């Protein structure tokens, strides 16, 4: 299920903005999984 205007969390943990800069999302993903107590799909 995808909410309108929401981008799903990238499976490769990389988010590229329109300018081409690439964000590494490994640390935020790990923190979210730790707080939730389960893995993200």
FENZIFEN-V196817 format. One record per backbone hydrogen bond with DSSP energy under -0.5 kcal/mol. CO is the residue of the C=O (numbers start at 1). NH is the residue of the N-H. If there is no record, write none. Layout:
<<CO,NH> <CO,NH>>
This chain:
<<3,6> <10,13> <13,25> <15,17> <15,23> <17,20> <21,17> <23,15> <23,25> <25,29> <26,30> <27,31> <28,32> <29,33> <30,34> <31,35> <32,36> <33,37> <33,38>>
